[in-house]
Amino acid sequence: MYSSCSLLQRLVWFPFLALVATQLLFIRNVSSLNLTNEYLHHKCLVSEGKYKPGSKYEYILNDYIRFLAAGNFRSGSMHMTSGLKPNAVTILYQCRGDSYNSKCRSCYAAGISGLRRRCPRNKGGIIWFDQCFVEITSISVIDFNISKINYENNFPLHNPNRVSGDIKSFNNETMALLKELALKANNKDNMDNGKMALYASGEKRVGTKKVYAMVQCMRDLVKPKMCKECLESIIKEFRECCDGKQGGRILGTSCDFRYELYPFLRTSDSKTV
């Protein structure tokens, strides 16, 4: 039988150990955030049909997949197209602004593998991960309306938990941060690897919370003017997708944004706004 003193010591230690365990778990989760590449969503473009095993389409597709895989992934964005129907093949990818080079390569590989598994033999499909999206389509870039932003494939994701306190103020301040980042992403002095970055990240104190956020456009196909228009459009949807949520994002193939109440990018990529 325990003494009252021993019992008191145990009662004090239990909450303390639970707190330490929670803190260690949080530190481990935060430190590994940029190492994870969680699958988010996919869309099989069924209207484009399927290709047959051994077909010319399959040959061109596999050839392009191998060619892109051999690249350096330094710019984080690339597309290839054959441009000739009925065997037109286009592959494009965009990696998150803090996930170029080796991380981009591994995300591209995960995207190709994921599309083969989730959209088997479909001529078209799109897949999103935390660090990139990959699209395969039978529509050549020649047929793309490059002067038009693609909103068809946009979709929202949000944390189910709501913030405490003044939700209206939280929404307004978070939207203001996203708008500031959209301007920064389109700044002509914001260059990366010889091209406009079309990406920006930052953080901001909102009441007792700190909000971490990023915005990005598809570098290889979206022009700066279109990037600004695209980001402004999806930020306007903030309240519909993310009203008072502890985290949220709108993903697409032309532009996207994300915000969280924890750091999800490398520290060097996030600056206080």
JOTA-V210072 format. One record per residue. RES is the residue in three letters. SS is DSSP state (~ for helix, > for strand, _ for the rest). PSI is psi in whole degrees, -180 to 180 (* if undefined). OMEGA is omega in whole degrees, 0 to 359 (NA if undefined). Layout:
res=[RES | RES]
ss=[SS | SS]
psi=[PSI | PSI]
omega=[OMEGA | OMEGA]
//
This chain:
res=[MET | TYR | SER | SER | CYS | SER | LEU | LEU | GLN | ARG | LEU | VAL | TRP | PHE | PRO | PHE | LEU | ALA | LEU | VAL | ALA | THR | GLN | LEU | LEU | PHE | ILE | ARG | ASN | VAL | SER | SER | LEU | ASN | LEU | THR | ASN | GLU | TYR | LEU | HIS | HIS | LYS | CYS | LEU | VAL | SER | GLU | GLY | LYS | TYR | LYS | PRO | GLY | SER | LYS | TYR | GLU | TYR | ILE | LEU | ASN | ASP | TYR | ILE | ARG | PHE | LEU | ALA | ALA | GLY | ASN | PHE | ARG | SER | GLY | SER | MET | HIS | MET | THR | SER | GLY | LEU | LYS | PRO | ASN | ALA | VAL | THR | ILE | LEU | TYR | GLN | CYS | ARG | GLY | ASP | SER | TYR | ASN | SER | LYS | CYS | ARG | SER | CYS | TYR | ALA | ALA | GLY | ILE | SER | GLY | LEU | ARG | ARG | ARG | CYS | PRO | ARG | ASN | LYS | GLY | GLY | ILE | ILE | TRP | PHE | ASP | GLN | CYS | PHE | VAL | GLU | ILE | THR | SER | ILE | SER | VAL | ILE | ASP | PHE | ASN | ILE | SER | LYS | ILE | ASN | TYR | GLU | ASN | ASN | PHE | PRO | LEU | HIS | ASN | PRO | ASN | ARG | VAL | SER | GLY | ASP | ILE | LYS | SER | PHE | ASN | ASN | GLU | THR | MET | ALA | LEU | LEU | LYS | GLU | LEU | ALA | LEU | LYS | ALA | ASN | ASN | LYS | ASP | ASN | MET | ASP | ASN | GLY | LYS | MET | ALA | LEU | TYR | ALA | SER | GLY | GLU | LYS | ARG | VAL | GLY | THR | LYS | LYS | VAL | TYR | ALA | MET | VAL | GLN | CYS | MET | ARG | ASP | LEU | VAL | LYS | PRO | LYS | MET | CYS | LYS | GLU | CYS | LEU | GLU | SER | ILE | ILE | LYS | GLU | PHE | ARG | GLU | CYS | CYS | ASP | GLY | LYS | GLN | GLY | GLY | ARG | ILE | LEU | GLY | THR | SER | CYS | ASP | PHE | ARG | TYR | GLU | LEU | TYR | PRO | PHE | LEU | ARG | THR | SER | ASP | SER | LYS | THR | VAL]
ss=[_ | _ | _ | ~ | ~ | ~ | ~ | ~ | ~ | ~ | ~ | ~ | ~ | ~ | ~ | ~ | ~ | ~ | ~ | ~ | ~ | ~ | ~ | ~ | ~ | ~ | ~ | ~ | ~ | ~ | ~ | _ | ~ | ~ | ~ | _ | _ | _ | > | > | > | > | > | > | _ | ~ | ~ | ~ | _ | > | _ | _ | _ | _ | _ | ~ | ~ | ~ | ~ | ~ | ~ | ~ | ~ | ~ | ~ | ~ | ~ | ~ | ~ | _ | _ | _ | _ | _ | _ | _ | > | > | > | > | > | _ | _ | _ | _ | _ | _ | _ | _ | > | > | > | > | > | > | _ | _ | _ | _ | _ | _ | ~ | ~ | ~ | ~ | ~ | ~ | ~ | ~ | ~ | ~ | ~ | ~ | ~ | ~ | ~ | ~ | ~ | _ | _ | _ | > | _ | _ | > | > | > | > | > | _ | _ | > | > | > | > | > | > | _ | _ | _ | ~ | ~ | ~ | _ | _ | _ | _ | _ | _ | _ | _ | _ | _ | _ | > | > | > | > | _ | _ | _ | > | _ | _ | _ | _ | ~ | ~ | ~ | ~ | ~ | ~ | ~ | ~ | ~ | ~ | ~ | ~ | ~ | ~ | ~ | ~ | ~ | ~ | ~ | _ | _ | _ | _ | _ | > | > | _ | _ | > | > | _ | _ | > | > | > | > | > | > | > | > | _ | _ | > | > | > | > | > | > | > | > | > | _ | _ | _ | _ | _ | _ | ~ | ~ | ~ | ~ | ~ | ~ | ~ | ~ | ~ | ~ | ~ | ~ | _ | _ | ~ | ~ | ~ | ~ | ~ | _ | _ | > | _ | _ | > | > | > | > | _ | _ | _ | > | > | > | > | > | > | _ | _ | _ | _ | _ | _ | ~ | ~ | ~ | _ | > | > | _]
psi=[132 | 147 | 163 | -34 | -45 | -40 | -40 | -42 | -40 | -40 | -33 | -39 | -36 | -52 | -36 | -47 | -37 | -40 | -44 | -44 | -41 | -42 | -41 | -39 | -42 | -45 | -43 | -41 | -45 | -42 | -23 | 4 | -45 | -8 | -17 | 155 | 67 | 136 | 137 | -46 | 157 | 162 | 117 | 125 | 76 | -26 | -18 | -7 | -172 | 158 | 155 | 147 | 135 | 3 | 164 | -36 | -46 | -40 | -47 | -43 | -51 | -35 | -43 | -39 | -45 | -41 | -47 | -36 | -25 | -4 | 176 | -13 | 23 | -35 | -13 | 4 | 138 | 154 | 152 | 145 | 144 | -32 | 1 | 119 | 152 | 11 | 30 | 132 | 129 | 131 | 133 | 152 | 153 | 123 | 153 | 150 | -22 | 10 | 44 | -177 | -126 | -37 | -37 | -41 | -47 | -33 | -40 | -46 | -41 | -37 | -45 | -46 | -42 | -40 | -38 | -36 | -41 | -26 | 62 | 123 | 14 | 137 | -21 | 143 | 154 | 140 | 139 | 137 | 173 | -38 | -1 | 171 | 151 | 135 | 137 | 134 | 155 | 5 | 123 | 158 | -28 | -35 | -10 | 143 | 87 | -17 | 0 | 135 | 139 | 108 | -6 | -34 | 12 | 145 | 148 | 153 | 143 | 157 | 133 | -18 | 141 | 152 | 155 | 161 | -149 | 97 | -39 | -45 | -41 | -46 | -48 | -45 | -38 | -41 | -38 | -40 | -46 | -39 | -40 | -40 | -35 | -41 | -42 | -40 | -31 | 9 | 131 | -20 | -6 | 83 | 152 | 122 | 40 | 1 | 158 | 135 | -38 | 36 | 141 | 150 | 159 | 179 | 157 | 138 | 123 | 101 | -125 | -1 | 159 | 127 | 131 | 136 | 163 | 154 | 153 | 151 | 159 | 107 | -35 | -19 | -25 | 127 | 155 | -45 | -40 | -35 | -47 | -45 | -42 | -47 | -42 | -38 | -46 | -28 | -31 | -21 | 6 | -51 | -33 | -37 | -33 | 18 | 109 | 14 | 150 | -13 | 153 | 169 | 156 | 123 | 152 | -161 | -5 | -39 | 166 | 163 | 160 | 144 | 151 | 168 | 17 | 155 | 125 | 3 | 166 | 143 | -38 | -18 | -6 | 120 | 148 | 132 | *]
omega=[182 | 175 | 180 | 180 | 180 | 180 | 180 | 179 | 180 | 180 | 179 | 184 | 183 | 178 | 180 | 179 | 179 | 179 | 180 | 180 | 179 | 180 | 179 | 178 | 180 | 180 | 181 | 180 | 181 | 183 | 182 | 185 | 183 | 179 | 181 | 179 | 187 | 173 | 182 | 189 | 172 | 179 | 176 | 181 | 189 | 182 | 180 | 177 | 180 | 177 | 182 | 176 | 179 | 181 | 178 | 178 | 181 | 179 | 180 | 180 | 181 | 179 | 179 | 178 | 180 | 181 | 180 | 180 | 181 | 180 | 182 | 177 | 183 | 182 | 178 | 183 | 181 | 171 | 175 | 178 | 176 | 174 | 184 | 177 | 7 | 183 | 177 | 178 | 174 | 173 | 176 | 177 | 174 | 178 | 179 | 188 | 178 | 188 | 177 | 178 | 188 | 179 | 178 | 179 | 182 | 179 | 176 | 180 | 178 | 180 | 179 | 179 | 181 | 179 | 178 | 183 | 186 | 179 | 187 | 177 | 171 | 177 | 181 | 177 | 178 | 178 | 181 | 171 | 177 | 189 | 179 | 163 | 179 | 178 | 171 | 181 | 176 | 175 | 181 | 178 | 178 | 182 | 177 | 171 | 187 | 178 | 182 | 179 | 180 | 177 | 187 | 186 | 178 | 174 | 182 | 171 | 177 | 173 | 181 | 183 | 180 | 177 | 175 | 177 | 185 | 184 | 180 | 179 | 179 | 179 | 183 | 182 | 179 | 176 | 178 | 178 | 180 | 179 | 177 | 180 | 178 | 177 | 180 | 181 | 184 | 178 | 183 | 178 | 180 | 186 | 176 | 178 | 175 | 179 | 174 | 186 | 184 | 181 | 175 | 177 | 180 | 180 | 184 | 176 | 178 | 185 | 179 | 184 | 171 | 181 | 177 | 186 | 175 | 173 | 182 | 172 | 177 | 189 | 191 | 183 | 185 | 178 | 183 | 180 | 179 | 179 | 179 | 180 | 181 | 181 | 178 | 182 | 183 | 176 | 176 | 180 | 185 | 184 | 180 | 184 | 196 | 186 | 176 | 182 | 181 | 177 | 179 | 179 | 167 | 181 | 178 | 177 | 176 | 179 | 178 | 171 | 176 | 172 | 179 | 174 | 176 | 180 | 180 | 177 | 174 | 185 | 183 | 183 | 185 | 181 | 180 | 179 | NA]
//
